[in-house]
Amino acid sequence: MTKVAILGGSGYTAVELMKILLRHPHAEIVAVTSREPQLVTDHHPSLLGRIALRCEPFDPDALKAKGVQVAFGCLPHGESKKVVGPLLDRGIRVVDLSADYRLRDAAVYSEWYAEPHHDTANLARAVYGLPELYGDRIPSAKLIANPGCYPQTAILGLAPLLASQLIEPTDIIVNSLSGVSGAGRTPKLTTHFPECNESVSAYNVGKHRHTPEIEQALTDVAGTKVEVIFTPHLIPMDRGIFSTIYATPTKPVPEAELLGAMREFYAGKPFVRVRDGLPATKDTAHTNFLDVTVRVVRGKVIVLAAEDNLIRGASGVAVQNFNRMFGHAETAGLW
């Protein structure tokens, strides 16, 4: 069994991660950290009868003494980069679910997150944990930068078409809608029930921090600079992301060819389902699947993608990365 620690055990991604790992055939949760030293089940009553651990303060030496082999960081950005170094120094591998190690350029991180990045040495070591694109680098990685929820729908929706040079790399528009859990568990006015129920709203227009993450990965795929206009929206449901993406084809191309390019690109990739029909968030809820399809409308290419923001968008893909890191079947513990 691979011994696991979860850092920041009180949030939504942490509880989803624990649910997956508790049924994983090769994982044992031996520690959960939190600033609130309660039983894990006090934070998450849904886990009653399934886990008896008490949350403990972060102490890398204590985690090492427990035999922890990998730590999943469910901490906010800015906090993760304070703890990753001490863990790596003790030989503990890390899957970081924050944004702290996703952007390779520390200056870009500082620009978009309005704070300096003080762990540039480990930033250079991090592997972006999107298995469908960077899977060959994951098994040997000591530090995985788990991808963001919104970016996965955009990156995986567009990657096959950019790789085949079927769409232009600029003037791409990504409109994404997310359930309220994407904002985390900490109470905020904008996610207070009377504020967000029966309402749809855009936010961070033109300045959302996932923009450079999307562009970085897609530039890798295309081999040339990719530019997107990304606009996120909050919708009044618990979970799920749906993205509608608009791109310009490089030549007139039928839908069948676009779908064929997608199916070829994702052959053997168990968690991307290329659909003939239109995806919906209910089809992917509580699963690690990302569903995607493509249409041609008045000469424009329209990609439609759906995922569960807490599973595929965070904890599920983290376990997918864990499986690759430790030589387990990629689907272990997941569906």
Protein Blocks (a to p, Z undefined) as FASTA:
>chain_A
ZZdddehjlbmklmmmmmmmmmpckbccfbdcdfblcdfklmmmmlgokaccdcddddfk
lmmmnopabdcdfbdehjlmmmmmmmmmnopacddfbfklmpmblklmmmmnopacfblm
lmmmpccfbfklmmmmmmmpcbdcdddfklmmmmmmmmmmmmnopacfehiacdddddfk
lnojbdcfklgmklmgopacdehehiafklmmmmmmmmmmnopacdddddddddddfbdc
ddddddddfbdcdfklmmmmmmmmmgoiakbccdfbdcdfklmgoiabdcdddddeehia
cddddddfklmmmmmmmmmmmmmmnopafkgoiZZ
